[in-house]
Amino acid sequence: MFRRILRIPVYLYRWKLGFLLGDRFVLLTHRGRTSGRVFETPVEVVQHDHATHEYVVCSGTGPRADWFRNLQAEPVLQIQVRSRRWVPSQRFLDSVEAAQRFAGYEHDHPRTARRLLASMGNSYDGTDEGRVAMMAQMPMVAFSDTGRPSAVSS
């Protein structure tokens, strides 16, 4: 049942209703590192820089999450925000930059950040150093708009 609930954003994007999710989520399309299959994974946006069109997402379940490991093996095939799809450039943030981005997320969404950390079993002592250490278990990826058209194949 819980897995079905987590799949709701995928269906919203497929039904061309991604606009309902706004800029808070992106739909990642990525290739499985061993199977070669194409997967779609909705991920919450930690930060969206409107000036550079960069979207930063966090692997809240840690560095062993399948989608994160797939992106380490091969760059994302496309992302979708609202109803717009494109092939972005991607980069993995180091712990210091990730901690800075997460601090901004905590500031903008304090209750959601607390719930997110609690649901993942993560916490830290509230210091900048503690946040940096915690980010080793919550790696982040940034996607920039390169303007390339989307061309995903199975």
PyMOL commands that set and color helices and strands:
alter all, ss='L'
color gray80, all
select helices_A, chain A and resi 2-14+18-21+66-73+95-108+110-120+128-137
alter helices_A, ss='H'
color red, helices_A
select strands_A, chain A and resi 25-31+38-49+54-58+78-81+84-92+140-148
alter strands_A, ss='S'
color yellow, strands_A
deselect
rebuild
show_as cartoon
